[in-house]
Amino acid sequence: MSTAHWSTQDTPIGPFTAVVAADGAVLGSGWTADPGELVDGISPALRPTELVRRRDLGPVSKAVRRYHQGELDAIDLIPVRQRSGEFLQHAWDVLRTIPAGKPQTYSDFAALAGRPSAIRGAALACARNAAALFVPCHRVYRIGGALGGFRWGLDVKRWLLDHEAAVG
């Protein structure tokens, strides 16, 4: 039995909820007020059996506030824990190195991850990312400039990209 904590806070683009392990690592996060939506995306090996609501998650909540206020690197040092196969694990680490304000195409992201022909794999890494914002999959788009998909909606993805371009 594992217990995780969760908290929801208001942001300019809607409620943002994070689910964190006992050690403070983000297990899941996104623009929803329902932590249940996040738990489904957490790897079964890490999925908590109990969720306890907290008003504030300390450094995680502070980083979310600071990011939305324009301090784009506030999310960079927050620990994240996700589990999957070797390529997805590596791809999630690579996503965290894409600078705010410098989005990449799925092709570029695949190349950064060391597998230039794995464009679908790069897209899959974005789709399976449970820790939105902290693992910034919103910074990846289609060739030609189309946004591609985003679990939390294209309006949220556009806002994030515009926010990062304006501040960065």
C-alpha positions in Angstrom: 0.0 0.0 0.0 1.5 3.3 -1.0 0.1 6.8 -0.2 0.6 9.9 -2.3 -0.5 13.4 -1.7 -2.3 15.7 -4.1 -3.2 19.3 -4.3 -5.1 21.5 -6.8 -4.3 25.2 -7.4 -5.7 27.8 -9.7 -3.7 28.9 -12.7 -4.4 31.3 -15.5 -5.5 28.4 -17.7 -7.5 26.5 -15.2 -7.1 24.2 -12.2 -3.7 22.4 -12.0 -3.4 19.2 -9.9 -0.2 17.4 -8.9 0.1 13.9 -7.3 3.4 13.4 -5.4 5.1 10.5 -3.7 6.0 10.6 -0.1 9.5 11.9 -1.0 8.1 14.8 -3.0 8.6 13.4 -6.5 5.8 14.2 -9.0 4.0 11.1 -10.1 1.3 12.8 -12.1 0.2 16.3 -12.9 -2.0 18.3 -15.3 -4.8 20.8 -15.8 -7.6 19.2 -14.0 -9.2 19.4 -10.5 -9.7 15.6 -10.4 -6.7 13.7 -9.1 -8.3 10.5 -10.4 -7.7 11.7 -13.9 -4.0 11.7 -13.1 -3.8 8.4 -11.2 -4.9 6.5 -14.4 -1.8 7.8 -16.2 0.7 6.8 -13.5 2.6 3.6 -14.2 1.0 0.6 -12.3 4.4 0.1 -10.6 4.2 3.6 -9.1 0.4 4.0 -8.8 -0.6 4.9 -5.3 -3.3 3.0 -3.5 -4.3 5.9 -1.4 -4.5 9.6 -2.1 -4.4 12.2 0.7 -5.3 15.8 -0.2 -3.0 18.6 1.0 -3.6 22.3 0.7 0.0 22.8 -0.5 2.7 20.4 -1.8 5.6 22.7 -0.7 8.2 23.0 -3.5 5.9 21.5 -6.1 3.1 24.0 -5.5 5.6 26.8 -5.3 7.1 25.8 -8.6 3.7 25.7 -10.3 2.9 29.2 -9.0 6.3 30.6 -10.0 6.1 29.1 -13.5 2.7 30.6 -14.2 4.0 33.9 -12.9 6.8 33.9 -15.5 9.7 32.1 -13.8 9.9 29.4 -16.4 12.8 27.5 -14.9 11.0 27.0 -11.6 9.8 23.6 -12.7 13.3 22.3 -13.7 14.6 21.0 -10.4 11.4 19.3 -9.2 11.9 15.6 -9.1 9.7 13.4 -11.3 9.2 9.7 -11.2 7.8 7.8 -14.1 8.3 4.1 -15.2 8.2 2.6 -18.7 10.5 1.0 -21.2 14.1 2.2 -21.8 13.2 4.5 -24.7 10.3 6.3 -23.0 12.3 6.7 -19.8 15.1 8.3 -21.8 12.7 10.4 -23.9 11.1 11.8 -20.7 14.6 12.8 -19.5 15.3 14.5 -22.8 12.0 16.4 -22.7 13.2 18.0 -19.5 16.2 19.4 -21.4 14.2 21.3 -24.0 14.4 24.9 -23.0 11.3 27.0 -22.5 10.7 29.2 -25.5 12.5 26.8 -27.9 9.9 24.2 -28.8 11.0 21.3 -31.0 9.3 19.2 -33.7 8.6 15.6 -33.0 11.4 14.8 -35.5 13.8 17.0 -33.7 12.8 15.5 -30.4 13.3 11.9 -31.7 16.8 13.0 -32.8 17.6 14.6 -29.4 16.5 11.3 -27.9 19.1 9.5 -30.0 16.7 7.8 -32.4 16.0 10.1 -35.3 13.7 7.5 -37.1 11.6 7.0 -33.9 9.2 9.9 -34.6 6.2 7.8 -33.5 8.1 6.8 -30.4 8.8 10.4 -29.6 5.1 11.2 -30.0 4.2 8.2 -27.8 6.6 9.6 -25.1 4.6 12.8 -25.1 1.3 11.0 -25.1 2.2 8.7 -22.1 3.8 11.5 -20.1 2.0 11.5 -16.7 3.8 14.6 -15.3 2.7 17.4 -17.6 4.5 20.7 -17.1 7.4 19.2 -15.1 8.1 16.9 -18.1 7.2 19.6 -20.7 5.7 17.6 -23.6 3.9 20.8 -24.6 7.2 22.0 -26.1 6.9 19.4 -28.9 4.8 20.1 -32.1 4.4 18.8 -35.6 6.4 19.7 -38.6 4.9 22.7 -40.3 3.9 24.3 -37.0 0.7 22.3 -36.1 0.4 21.8 -32.4 -0.2 18.1 -32.5 -2.0 16.6 -29.5 -2.0 17.4 -25.9 -3.9 15.6 -23.2 -5.0 18.8 -21.5 -6.3 20.4 -24.7 -4.8 22.5 -27.5 -5.9 25.7 -25.9 -3.7 24.9 -22.8 -0.8 23.9 -25.1 -1.1 27.1 -27.1 -1.2 29.2 -23.8 1.9 27.4 -22.5 3.9 28.0 -25.7 2.8 31.6 -25.9 3.6 32.1 -22.2 7.1 30.7 -22.7 7.7 32.7 -25.9 6.7 35.9 -24.3 8.7 35.4 -21.1 11.7 33.6 -22.7 
